Structures are given as structure tokens and as C-alpha cells.
Amino acid sequence: MSITVQFHQIDEFLEELTQEREAVTDRILRVTYVHAQQSGMPIVQLSVVAGVLVRGVLIECVQRCGDLWMRRSDSDATTTQRAEDLRIRLEEAAHRLDLQIRRGRFLTTPDKG
């Protein structure tokens, strides 16, 4: 069985990350953007996902930033800027906590058995 602790607010995730900083596996914080489109919808939901492994447990933050209408509109620019600001906050925190930033996302696989 794999265990994941998931946050949806970056401040809560950063608080947990600060408390667990010495136990982060390989001192790596993964940060990426996730674009999710619901079938048949003309919009894409943009989220920032960050994660670390601590004692075999995935600690992850999935922070939804907003919707992209893919028209280069003001709302798209605001959503994109929100995601960029979150990524920068995560990278600054990683620097303070002496963690390496890597792109990508940890994925869990179902246990076979």
C-alpha cells in the first residue's frame, strides 16, 4: 500500500515541507504544471503540482490556478501568472530549505498482490 499526504493550499504544504526538510529523500522537490481538459470542454484547468518523498510517503500539493480558455485572454494571462507565482514561491522555499528543484511529478502505482 502506498500512502500519499495531499495538500491543496501551498502554505500548508510549505509548512509541512519545512517541518520535514531533513527527511526529504535525496533532497529533491519536484514541481510541474498540470493541464487537465474535461472531455468536450473548450477550457483547460491549470494546476501547479509539487511533491517530495519523506520516509517512503509521498507528500504532494496540488494547487489549482484557474482555467485557460486558450484565447490569449486577460483571464488566461491571470491564470498563467498565478501558476508562475506559485512555482516561484516553491522554488524560493526549496532554496531556503536546501532542496533541489526537479521537474516532473511523482506518480504512485497500484500495489500488485
Summary of the structure (lengths in Angstrom):
residues: 113
radius of gyration: 15.2
end to end distance: 9.9
largest distance: 49.8
contacts: 307
relative contact order: 0.25
helix: 35%
strand: 36%
